[in-house]
């Protein structure tokens, strides 16, 4: 399927730097240098899945904080794609607003997996509350059908990692240091929640 312009940054950071590629380097280090054989295997389902997927998604915010992402997209990606760079700020604002709808995916997935709604209703709700086409709704639901509850790791994991990083570090250098701690120390999601005060 065609992708939106901002997906290039998201995929680059999530799959590459500072996401899964960097996570893999740290896992290899844990295994080779520290002798922790459990890091020689990367199970898809496990306690660290939220840190892996959420951390990879949070990597976008870490690598492109504040307005840096919009500036990079406007000056580099938009010209490459033949798009008007002047529209980048408006699209960035739309992206921020659409983020508020992302929790709908988890609710719809839970309702569908718990058999509270059928497939047709799940597709309808996905289109309505995520503002996506029928084709994209089909893709989202196919992911849920194949990977089931794994979908929770992206949004919930990103929020968990983000809360920890912003609490532990007060500036950009502190954010990077906190993120590196997640990668280099033996941590589980509960380790992150324990250090972040709850309202």
C-alpha positions as CSV (number, residue, x, y, z in Angstrom):
1,X,0.0,0.0,0.0
2,X,1.2,3.6,-0.5
3,X,2.5,5.2,2.6
4,X,2.3,8.8,3.9
5,X,5.3,11.0,3.8
6,X,5.9,10.9,7.6
7,X,6.1,7.1,7.5
8,X,9.7,7.3,6.2
9,X,10.9,8.9,9.4
10,X,8.8,6.6,11.5
11,X,10.1,3.5,9.8
12,X,13.7,4.7,9.8
13,X,13.7,5.4,13.5
14,X,11.6,2.4,14.5
15,X,13.4,-0.3,12.5
16,X,16.8,1.4,12.4
17,X,18.2,4.1,14.7
18,X,17.5,4.4,17.6
19,X,15.0,1.5,17.3
20,X,15.2,-2.2,16.6
21,X,18.7,-2.1,15.0
22,X,20.2,-0.5,18.1
23,X,18.1,-2.8,20.4
24,X,19.7,-5.7,18.6
25,X,23.2,-4.4,19.1
26,X,22.6,-4.1,22.8
27,X,21.1,-7.6,23.0
28,X,24.1,-8.9,21.2
29,X,26.3,-7.1,23.7
30,X,24.3,-8.5,26.6
31,X,24.9,-12.0,25.2
32,X,28.5,-11.8,23.9
33,X,30.0,-9.4,26.5
34,X,28.0,-10.2,29.6
35,X,27.3,-13.9,29.0
36,X,23.5,-13.5,29.3
37,X,22.5,-16.4,27.0
38,X,18.8,-15.4,27.2
39,X,19.6,-12.4,25.0
40,X,20.7,-14.8,22.2
41,X,16.9,-15.3,21.5
42,X,14.4,-12.6,20.8
43,X,10.9,-14.0,21.4
44,X,8.1,-12.1,19.8
45,X,5.9,-12.5,22.8
46,X,7.4,-11.7,26.2
47,X,7.7,-9.2,29.0
48,X,10.1,-7.0,27.1
49,X,7.9,-6.7,24.0
50,X,6.4,-3.4,25.2
51,X,9.9,-2.0,25.7
52,X,11.0,-3.2,22.3
53,X,8.1,-1.9,20.2
54,X,7.3,1.1,22.4
55,X,11.0,2.0,22.6
56,X,11.4,1.7,18.9
57,X,8.3,4.0,18.4
58,X,9.5,6.5,21.0
59,X,12.8,6.6,19.1
60,X,11.2,8.9,16.6
61,X,10.5,11.5,19.3
62,X,14.0,11.1,20.7
63,X,15.8,11.4,17.3
64,X,13.5,14.3,16.1
65,X,12.4,16.2,19.2
66,X,10.0,19.1,19.0
67,X,9.8,20.8,15.6
68,X,12.9,19.0,14.2
69,X,10.9,16.3,12.6
70,X,8.7,18.8,10.7
71,X,11.8,20.7,9.6
72,X,13.6,17.6,8.4
73,X,10.5,16.4,6.5
74,X,9.9,19.8,4.9
75,X,13.5,20.4,3.9
76,X,14.5,16.8,2.9
77,X,11.6,14.5,2.3
78,X,9.0,16.7,0.8
79,X,11.3,17.9,-2.0
80,X,12.3,14.3,-2.7
81,X,8.6,13.3,-2.9
82,X,7.6,16.3,-5.1
83,X,5.4,17.7,-2.3
84,X,5.1,21.3,-1.3
85,X,7.3,21.8,1.8
86,X,5.0,24.6,3.0
87,X,2.3,22.0,3.8
88,X,4.6,20.2,6.3
89,X,3.6,22.1,9.4
90,X,-0.1,21.6,8.7
91,X,0.4,17.9,8.1
92,X,2.5,17.7,11.3
93,X,-0.3,19.3,13.2
94,X,-2.8,16.8,11.7
95,X,-0.5,13.9,12.7
96,X,-0.5,15.2,16.3
97,X,-4.3,15.4,16.4
98,X,-4.6,11.9,14.9
99,X,-2.4,10.5,17.6
100,X,-5.2,11.2,20.0
101,X,-7.3,8.6,18.1
102,X,-4.6,5.8,18.4
103,X,-6.2,4.4,21.5
104,X,-9.2,3.4,19.5
105,X,-7.2,0.7,17.8
106,X,-6.6,-1.0,21.1
107,X,-10.2,-0.8,22.2
108,X,-11.4,-2.1,18.8
109,X,-8.9,-4.9,18.9
110,X,-9.9,-5.9,22.4
111,X,-13.6,-5.9,21.5
112,X,-12.9,-8.0,18.4
113,X,-10.6,-10.5,20.1
114,X,-13.1,-10.8,23.0
115,X,-15.8,-11.5,20.4
116,X,-17.9,-8.6,21.6
117,X,-18.1,-7.4,17.9
118,X,-17.8,-9.3,14.7
119,X,-15.3,-8.6,11.9
120,X,-17.6,-6.3,9.9
121,X,-18.2,-4.1,13.0
122,X,-14.5,-4.0,13.8
123,X,-13.8,-2.8,10.2
124,X,-16.5,-0.2,10.5
125,X,-15.2,1.1,13.8
126,X,-11.7,1.1,12.6
127,X,-12.6,3.3,9.6
128,X,-14.7,5.6,11.7
129,X,-12.4,6.1,14.7
130,X,-9.0,5.9,13.1
131,X,-10.1,7.8,10.0
132,X,-8.7,5.3,7.6
133,X,-9.8,3.7,4.3
134,X,-11.5,0.3,4.1
135,X,-8.3,-1.2,2.7
136,X,-6.1,0.2,5.6
137,X,-8.7,-1.0,8.1
138,X,-8.5,-4.5,6.6
139,X,-4.7,-4.4,7.1
140,X,-5.0,-3.2,10.7
141,X,-7.5,-6.0,11.5
142,X,-5.4,-8.6,9.7
143,X,-2.5,-7.6,12.0
144,X,-4.7,-8.1,15.0
145,X,-5.9,-11.4,13.7
146,X,-2.4,-12.7,13.2
147,X,-0.6,-11.2,16.2
148,X,-3.6,-10.8,18.6
149,X,-2.8,-8.8,21.6
150,X,0.7,-7.9,20.4
151,X,-0.8,-4.6,19.1
152,X,-0.8,-3.2,22.6
153,X,3.0,-3.1,22.7
154,X,3.2,-0.2,20.3
155,X,1.0,2.5,21.9
156,X,1.2,1.4,25.5
157,X,4.9,0.7,25.2
158,X,5.6,4.1,23.7
159,X,3.7,5.8,26.5
160,X,5.6,3.8,29.1
161,X,9.0,4.4,27.7
162,X,8.2,8.1,27.1
163,X,7.0,8.7,30.6
164,X,10.2,7.0,32.0
165,X,12.5,8.9,29.7
166,X,10.9,12.3,30.4
167,X,10.9,11.7,34.2
168,X,14.4,10.4,34.3
169,X,16.0,13.0,32.1
170,X,15.3,16.7,32.2
171,X,16.9,17.7,28.9
172,X,17.8,16.1,25.6
173,X,21.0,14.6,26.9
174,X,19.2,13.2,29.9
175,X,16.5,11.7,27.7
176,X,19.1,9.9,25.6
177,X,20.8,8.6,28.8
178,X,17.5,7.3,30.2
179,X,16.7,5.6,26.8
180,X,20.2,4.0,26.8
181,X,19.5,2.7,30.4
182,X,16.4,0.9,29.1
183,X,18.6,-0.8,26.4
184,X,21.6,-1.6,28.4
185,X,20.2,-2.6,31.8
186,X,18.0,-5.6,32.6
187,X,14.6,-4.0,32.7
188,X,11.0,-5.0,32.5
189,X,8.0,-2.8,32.0
190,X,7.3,-2.8,35.7
191,X,10.8,-1.4,36.4
192,X,9.9,1.7,34.3
193,X,6.5,2.2,36.0
194,X,8.0,1.9,39.5
195,X,10.2,4.9,38.9
196,X,7.5,7.2,37.4
197,X,5.1,8.9,39.8
198,X,1.4,8.4,39.0
199,X,-1.2,11.2,39.4
